[in-house]
Amino acid sequence: GILFSLVLTLSLRPAYFLLVKVLCWRYGRSRIAACIVMAPGTFCRARLLLAVMALPVFLLVWLRGEAPHWLIFCYGLALLTLADMQMRLLPDYLLIILLWAGLLALALRLPGMPSPGPALLLFALVCVGAILFMKAQLACCGRAGLAWGDLKLIAVLTVWLPYEQLPLALLVASLTGLVYILVKRWVVGADLRAIAFGPCLAFGALTVHLSALGPTPV
């Protein structure tokens, strides 16, 4: 389990490198380079921190004997976190993979997945609500507080998490973002007007999912 989790963690770097190559091929290298907001040294430290956090998550999922689709869920959230930290971007490629993996797990009724009926209904409602919410933000504020990628990720999470866990996941994500803003403001003195909310959503979803499983069997 430790060796497998270590291999998964170490594979995040080449997997993310391949993702960036695909994005450069799809949108152009100059356009992707313009999206990068994190300096190489800072991103290297952030990537190391993510690896330190991802390793115990993969190991915990393994020790709990969860089905492999939950490793795909955790792995996809880790890659989305890297992309959002460096480029303020949640690639549609990863979101589609997570969505289809979740829909397949729903159809097969794999362990830990929510009931298909409520999950699909909530997914449709969130998609419609996201469109209306974005239009309302643009009409009232002239800009969107949440980006399309964040709303798409929330929609994907409705397929993976039971509906009763979603509000708690969003609450944990919001509190995580608030703590990050306060720490940056008080410690560094930075006046943040926007943050990468994707990592906060990933942290909230993983926290709620892992805590809902109960203690690890010995």
Residue frames relative to the residue before (quaternion, step in Angstrom):
aa qw qx qy qz dx dy dz
G 1.0000 0.0000 0.0000 0.0000 0.00 0.00 0.00
I 0.6567 0.4949 -0.3107 0.4768 3.57 0.96 -0.83
L 0.6612 0.5058 -0.3095 0.4595 3.59 0.93 -0.90
F 0.6576 0.5067 -0.3106 0.4630 3.58 0.94 -0.89
S 0.6613 0.5008 -0.3047 0.4680 3.58 0.95 -0.86
L 0.6382 0.5232 -0.3239 0.4627 3.58 1.05 -0.75
V 0.6398 0.5182 -0.3237 0.4662 3.58 1.00 -0.82
L 0.6410 0.5184 -0.3221 0.4655 3.58 0.98 -0.84
T 0.6669 0.5075 -0.3033 0.4535 3.56 0.92 -0.92
L 0.6855 0.4801 -0.2871 0.4661 3.59 0.89 -0.90
S 0.6474 0.5300 -0.3279 0.4386 3.59 1.12 -0.57
L 0.4797 0.6774 -0.4438 0.3377 3.61 1.22 -0.20
R 0.6505 0.5348 -0.3312 0.4257 3.59 0.96 -0.81
P 0.7103 0.4134 -0.2982 0.4855 3.68 0.71 -0.88
A 0.6135 0.5448 -0.3579 0.4458 3.61 1.06 -0.65
Y 0.6652 0.4804 -0.3038 0.4842 3.58 0.98 -0.81
F 0.6100 0.5438 -0.3468 0.4602 3.59 1.05 -0.75
L 0.6542 0.4996 -0.3075 0.4773 3.59 0.98 -0.84
L 0.6222 0.5406 -0.3370 0.4550 3.59 1.03 -0.78
V 0.6580 0.5030 -0.3116 0.4658 3.59 0.92 -0.89
K 0.6282 0.5316 -0.3330 0.4603 3.59 1.02 -0.79
V 0.6494 0.5083 -0.3128 0.4712 3.58 0.99 -0.84
L 0.6595 0.5015 -0.3091 0.4669 3.59 0.96 -0.83
C 0.6394 0.5143 -0.3250 0.4702 3.59 1.02 -0.76
W 0.6476 0.5063 -0.3159 0.4737 3.58 1.04 -0.77
R 0.7031 0.4776 -0.2714 0.4516 3.56 0.98 -0.85
Y 0.8261 0.2448 -0.0950 0.4986 3.59 0.81 -0.98
G 0.5745 -0.5755 0.3934 0.4290 3.59 1.21 -0.29
R 0.5392 -0.6593 0.4204 0.3127 3.56 -0.92 0.93
S 0.6584 0.5225 -0.3223 0.4354 3.59 0.93 -0.85
R 0.6560 0.5125 -0.3177 0.4540 3.58 0.99 -0.80
I 0.6587 0.4872 -0.3079 0.4837 3.59 1.00 -0.78
A 0.6342 0.5318 -0.3303 0.4538 3.58 1.00 -0.81
A 0.6451 0.5247 -0.3210 0.4534 3.58 1.07 -0.70
C 0.6391 0.5391 -0.3250 0.4420 3.60 1.19 -0.45
I 0.5674 0.6307 -0.3844 0.3640 3.58 1.18 -0.52
V 0.1013 -0.8193 0.5644 0.0072 3.56 -0.73 1.12
M 0.6931 0.4466 -0.2648 0.5000 3.60 1.25 -0.23
A 0.4739 -0.6798 0.4847 0.2800 3.56 -0.86 0.99
P 0.6450 -0.5575 0.3469 0.3910 3.63 -1.08 0.64
G 0.6706 0.4971 -0.3073 0.4569 3.60 0.92 -0.86
T 0.6588 0.5007 -0.3018 0.4735 3.56 0.97 -0.87
F 0.6633 0.4987 -0.3086 0.4648 3.58 0.98 -0.83
C 0.6068 0.5491 -0.3533 0.4534 3.59 1.08 -0.66
R 0.6671 0.4773 -0.3011 0.4863 3.59 0.97 -0.82
A 0.6412 0.5172 -0.3253 0.4643 3.58 1.02 -0.77
R 0.6454 0.5163 -0.3161 0.4658 3.57 1.03 -0.78
L 0.6348 0.5160 -0.3226 0.4761 3.57 1.06 -0.74
L 0.6426 0.5140 -0.3187 0.4704 3.59 0.99 -0.83
L 0.6465 0.5118 -0.3237 0.4640 3.58 0.96 -0.81
A 0.6372 0.5251 -0.3313 0.4566 3.59 1.00 -0.78
V 0.6355 0.5264 -0.3238 0.4629 3.58 1.03 -0.81
M 0.6945 0.4515 -0.2720 0.4898 3.59 1.06 -0.72
A 0.6596 0.5336 -0.3167 0.4241 3.60 1.03 -0.76
L 0.6040 0.6006 -0.3615 0.3792 3.58 0.99 -0.79
P 0.7124 0.4174 -0.2909 0.4834 3.67 0.74 -0.86
V 0.5947 0.5554 -0.3776 0.4419 3.61 1.10 -0.53
F 0.6603 0.4877 -0.3051 0.4828 3.59 0.89 -0.93
L 0.6622 0.5087 -0.3104 0.4542 3.57 0.95 -0.87
L 0.6486 0.5209 -0.3191 0.4541 3.59 0.99 -0.82
V 0.6395 0.5127 -0.3224 0.4735 3.58 0.98 -0.84
W 0.6455 0.5164 -0.3127 0.4679 3.59 1.04 -0.80
L 0.6925 0.4889 -0.2899 0.4443 3.58 0.83 -0.98
R 0.6584 0.5038 -0.3151 0.4620 3.57 1.08 -0.63
G 0.4242 -0.7254 0.4527 0.2982 3.58 1.25 -0.17
E 0.2852 0.7735 -0.5218 0.2193 3.58 1.10 0.61
A 0.6042 -0.5650 0.4222 0.3709 3.55 -1.22 0.56
P 0.6589 -0.5617 0.3310 0.3753 3.62 -1.13 0.65
H 0.5814 0.6011 -0.3989 0.3762 3.61 1.06 -0.55
W 0.6263 0.5283 -0.3556 0.4496 3.61 1.12 -0.46
L 0.5840 0.5315 -0.3752 0.4854 3.59 1.18 -0.39
I 0.6111 0.5259 -0.3434 0.4817 3.59 1.09 -0.69
F 0.6272 0.5432 -0.3226 0.4556 3.58 1.01 -0.85
C 0.6958 0.4672 -0.2737 0.4719 3.59 0.81 -1.01
Y 0.6559 0.5183 -0.3103 0.4527 3.57 0.96 -0.88
G 0.6605 0.5083 -0.3056 0.4605 3.57 0.95 -0.86
L 0.6500 0.5062 -0.3179 0.4693 3.59 0.99 -0.78
A 0.6220 0.5349 -0.3433 0.4574 3.59 1.07 -0.69
L 0.6714 0.4807 -0.2999 0.4777 3.61 0.92 -0.84
L 0.6278 0.5227 -0.3308 0.4724 3.59 1.03 -0.74
T 0.6243 0.5401 -0.3313 0.4569 3.58 1.05 -0.76
L 0.6531 0.5087 -0.3135 0.4651 3.58 0.93 -0.87
A 0.6754 0.5024 -0.2997 0.4489 3.57 0.88 -0.94
D 0.6882 0.4782 -0.2909 0.4617 3.58 0.92 -0.85
M 0.6296 0.5272 -0.3435 0.4556 3.59 1.06 -0.66
Q 0.7554 0.4026 -0.2286 0.4638 3.58 0.83 -0.91
M 0.8386 0.2195 -0.0649 0.4942 3.57 0.87 -0.94
R 0.3571 -0.7209 0.5056 0.3118 3.61 1.27 -0.09
L 0.5655 0.5754 -0.3574 0.4705 3.52 1.03 0.91
L 0.1347 -0.7460 0.6474 0.0788 3.55 -1.02 0.90
P 0.3021 -0.8153 0.4590 0.1823 3.59 0.03 1.29
D 0.5201 -0.6508 0.4641 0.3009 3.54 -0.98 0.90
Y 0.5704 0.6026 -0.3886 0.4006 3.60 1.09 -0.64
L 0.7004 0.4524 -0.2678 0.4828 3.58 0.86 -0.95
L 0.6405 0.5264 -0.3304 0.4511 3.58 0.97 -0.80
I 0.6538 0.5032 -0.3169 0.4679 3.59 1.00 -0.79
I 0.6294 0.5250 -0.3360 0.4641 3.60 1.00 -0.79
L 0.6694 0.4890 -0.2976 0.4735 3.59 0.93 -0.90
L 0.6444 0.5266 -0.3228 0.4508 3.56 1.00 -0.81
W 0.7044 0.4560 -0.2762 0.4686 3.59 0.81 -0.96
A 0.6109 0.5300 -0.3518 0.4713 3.58 1.08 -0.66
G 0.6612 0.5002 -0.3013 0.4709 3.58 1.01 -0.81
L 0.6563 0.5044 -0.3147 0.4646 3.59 0.97 -0.83
L 0.6422 0.5099 -0.3225 0.4728 3.58 1.03 -0.76
A 0.6507 0.5037 -0.3141 0.4735 3.58 1.00 -0.82
L 0.6185 0.5280 -0.3390 0.4730 3.59 1.10 -0.66
A 0.6763 0.5056 -0.3002 0.4437 3.56 0.87 -0.97
L 0.7200 0.4199 -0.2382 0.4985 3.57 1.07 -0.78
R 0.3334 -0.7677 0.4773 0.2678 3.56 1.36 -0.11
L 0.1289 0.8188 -0.5412 0.1412 3.55 0.88 1.02
P 0.6621 -0.5430 0.3340 0.3940 3.61 -1.14 0.58
G 0.8138 0.2954 -0.2319 0.4435 3.51 -1.12 0.82
M 0.5787 0.5931 -0.3814 0.4097 3.58 1.24 -0.24
P 0.5309 -0.6256 0.4558 0.3450 3.62 -1.13 0.55
S 0.6634 -0.4644 0.3882 0.4400 3.55 -1.31 0.04
P 0.5383 -0.6740 0.3916 0.3204 3.62 -0.77 0.98
G 0.6552 0.5487 -0.3277 0.4027 3.59 0.87 -0.92
P 0.7184 0.4217 -0.2623 0.4870 3.63 0.64 -1.03
A 0.6377 0.5407 -0.3402 0.4305 3.60 0.99 -0.77
L 0.6930 0.4634 -0.2844 0.4733 3.60 0.86 -0.91
L 0.6258 0.5244 -0.3401 0.4666 3.59 1.05 -0.71
L 0.6714 0.4848 -0.2973 0.4752 3.58 0.93 -0.88
F 0.6040 0.5544 -0.3498 0.4534 3.59 1.06 -0.72
A 0.6708 0.4868 -0.2984 0.4733 3.59 0.91 -0.91
L 0.6583 0.5110 -0.3123 0.4560 3.59 0.95 -0.85
V 0.6571 0.5021 -0.3130 0.4670 3.59 0.97 -0.83
C 0.6263 0.5344 -0.3442 0.4513 3.61 1.00 -0.76
V 0.6741 0.4715 -0.2899 0.4891 3.58 0.92 -0.91
G 0.6638 0.5075 -0.3057 0.4565 3.58 0.94 -0.89
A 0.6248 0.5469 -0.3424 0.4395 3.60 1.04 -0.73
I 0.6472 0.5114 -0.3184 0.4671 3.57 0.99 -0.84
L 0.6776 0.4789 -0.2936 0.4747 3.58 0.89 -0.89
F 0.6439 0.5350 -0.3180 0.4450 3.57 1.01 -0.83
M 0.6599 0.4997 -0.3106 0.4673 3.59 0.95 -0.86
K 0.6501 0.5054 -0.3224 0.4668 3.59 0.97 -0.80
A 0.6463 0.5155 -0.3205 0.4625 3.59 1.01 -0.80
Q 0.6428 0.5217 -0.3254 0.4569 3.60 0.98 -0.82
L 0.6793 0.4891 -0.2918 0.4628 3.56 0.91 -0.91
A 0.6645 0.5050 -0.3057 0.4582 3.58 1.04 -0.77
C 0.7446 0.4194 -0.2268 0.4672 3.59 0.92 -0.90
C 0.8145 0.2793 -0.1080 0.4968 3.56 0.85 -0.99
G 0.4501 -0.6919 0.4585 0.3295 3.57 1.17 -0.36
R 0.7751 0.1207 -0.0987 0.6123 3.58 1.27 -0.10
A 0.4846 -0.6756 0.4845 0.2718 3.53 -1.26 0.48
G 0.3812 -0.7129 0.5395 0.2355 3.56 -0.92 0.91
L 0.7374 0.2355 -0.1490 0.6153 3.54 1.12 -0.75
A 0.3828 -0.7227 0.5271 0.2311 3.57 -0.92 0.90
W 0.6855 -0.4730 0.3533 0.4262 3.55 -1.30 0.28
G 0.6306 0.5581 -0.3394 0.4191 3.57 0.99 -0.82
D 0.6443 0.5195 -0.3216 0.4599 3.59 0.97 -0.82
L 0.6761 0.4860 -0.2928 0.4701 3.57 0.93 -0.89
K 0.6230 0.5251 -0.3380 0.4711 3.58 1.07 -0.70
L 0.6502 0.5100 -0.3208 0.4630 3.58 0.97 -0.82
I 0.6212 0.5249 -0.3415 0.4712 3.60 1.01 -0.76
A 0.6402 0.5168 -0.3249 0.4664 3.59 1.00 -0.80
V 0.6455 0.5115 -0.3206 0.4679 3.60 0.97 -0.81
L 0.6434 0.5379 -0.3275 0.4352 3.59 0.99 -0.79
T 0.5861 0.5809 -0.3808 0.4171 3.60 1.12 -0.51
V 0.6323 0.5241 -0.3297 0.4656 3.59 1.19 -0.50
W 0.7324 0.4486 -0.2263 0.4596 3.56 1.09 -0.76
L 0.7832 0.3224 -0.1557 0.5084 3.57 0.94 -0.85
P 0.5276 -0.6034 0.4797 0.3570 3.61 -1.04 0.66
Y 0.6216 -0.5964 0.3583 0.3599 3.56 -1.07 0.77
E 0.6467 0.5210 -0.3406 0.4407 3.62 1.06 -0.59
Q 0.6609 0.4989 -0.3126 0.4654 3.62 1.21 -0.34
L 0.5518 0.6625 -0.3848 0.3296 3.58 1.15 -0.54
P 0.6594 0.4922 -0.3474 0.4498 3.67 0.80 -0.80
L 0.6539 0.5018 -0.3205 0.4668 3.59 0.99 -0.77
A 0.6292 0.5293 -0.3368 0.4588 3.59 1.02 -0.76
L 0.6668 0.4864 -0.2971 0.4802 3.60 0.98 -0.83
L 0.6239 0.5314 -0.3376 0.4630 3.59 1.08 -0.70
V 0.6564 0.4946 -0.3086 0.4789 3.59 0.92 -0.89
A 0.6416 0.5237 -0.3235 0.4577 3.59 0.99 -0.81
S 0.6706 0.4972 -0.2990 0.4623 3.59 0.93 -0.89
L 0.6590 0.4958 -0.3077 0.4745 3.59 0.97 -0.83
T 0.6182 0.5388 -0.3383 0.4617 3.59 1.06 -0.73
G 0.6674 0.4937 -0.2985 0.4709 3.56 0.93 -0.89
L 0.6442 0.5232 -0.3175 0.4588 3.58 1.02 -0.82
V 0.6495 0.5072 -0.3139 0.4715 3.59 0.94 -0.88
Y 0.6389 0.5264 -0.3283 0.4549 3.59 0.97 -0.82
I 0.6590 0.5041 -0.3124 0.4627 3.59 0.92 -0.89
L 0.6751 0.4969 -0.3000 0.4553 3.60 0.90 -0.90
V 0.6500 0.5070 -0.3233 0.4647 3.58 0.96 -0.82
K 0.6626 0.4943 -0.3098 0.4697 3.61 0.91 -0.85
R 0.6744 0.4953 -0.3045 0.4552 3.58 1.00 -0.77
W 0.7356 0.4271 -0.2420 0.4668 3.59 0.87 -0.92
V 0.7331 0.4248 -0.2408 0.4734 3.59 0.92 -0.84
V 0.7877 0.2986 -0.1452 0.5190 3.57 0.82 -1.02
G 0.4010 -0.7233 0.4725 0.3045 3.56 1.12 -0.59
A 0.4417 0.7002 -0.4523 0.3318 3.57 1.27 0.32
D 0.2775 -0.7411 0.5917 0.1538 3.55 -0.99 0.92
L 0.1158 -0.8367 0.5344 0.0314 3.56 0.06 1.32
R 0.1905 -0.7779 0.5911 0.0962 3.53 -0.93 0.95
A 0.7819 0.0497 -0.0348 0.6204 3.57 1.27 -0.31
I 0.1050 -0.7759 0.6196 0.0551 3.54 -1.15 0.68
A 0.5465 -0.5589 0.4926 0.3826 3.52 -1.33 0.21
F 0.1884 -0.8275 0.5221 0.0845 3.58 -0.32 1.24
G 0.4832 0.6858 -0.4231 0.3424 3.58 1.23 -0.29
P 0.6659 0.4832 -0.3187 0.4707 3.64 0.86 -0.85
C 0.6226 0.5338 -0.3429 0.4580 3.60 1.06 -0.68
L 0.6507 0.5028 -0.3128 0.4752 3.58 0.99 -0.83
A 0.6395 0.5209 -0.3229 0.4641 3.57 1.00 -0.83
F 0.6576 0.5055 -0.3076 0.4663 3.58 0.94 -0.88
G 0.6599 0.5076 -0.3132 0.4570 3.59 0.94 -0.86
A 0.6683 0.5038 -0.3067 0.4532 3.59 0.91 -0.89
L 0.6843 0.4771 -0.2905 0.4688 3.59 0.90 -0.90
T 0.6338 0.5373 -0.3343 0.4447 3.58 0.98 -0.81
V 0.6890 0.4715 -0.2842 0.4714 3.57 0.85 -0.96
H 0.6628 0.5110 -0.3180 0.4454 3.59 0.89 -0.87
L 0.7073 0.4586 -0.2766 0.4614 3.60 0.79 -0.97
S 0.6769 0.4876 -0.3077 0.4576 3.60 0.98 -0.76
A 0.6442 0.5385 -0.3312 0.4305 3.59 1.12 -0.54
L 0.6139 0.5869 -0.3452 0.3993 3.58 1.23 -0.28
G 0.4849 -0.6588 0.4492 0.3591 3.58 1.20 -0.29
P 0.7285 -0.4358 0.2870 0.4438 3.58 -1.28 -0.01
T 0.5548 -0.6086 0.4583 0.3343 3.52 -1.21 0.61
P 0.4521 -0.6898 0.4858 0.2894 3.61 -0.84 0.93
V 0.3416 -0.7341 0.5535 0.1951 3.57 -1.02 0.83
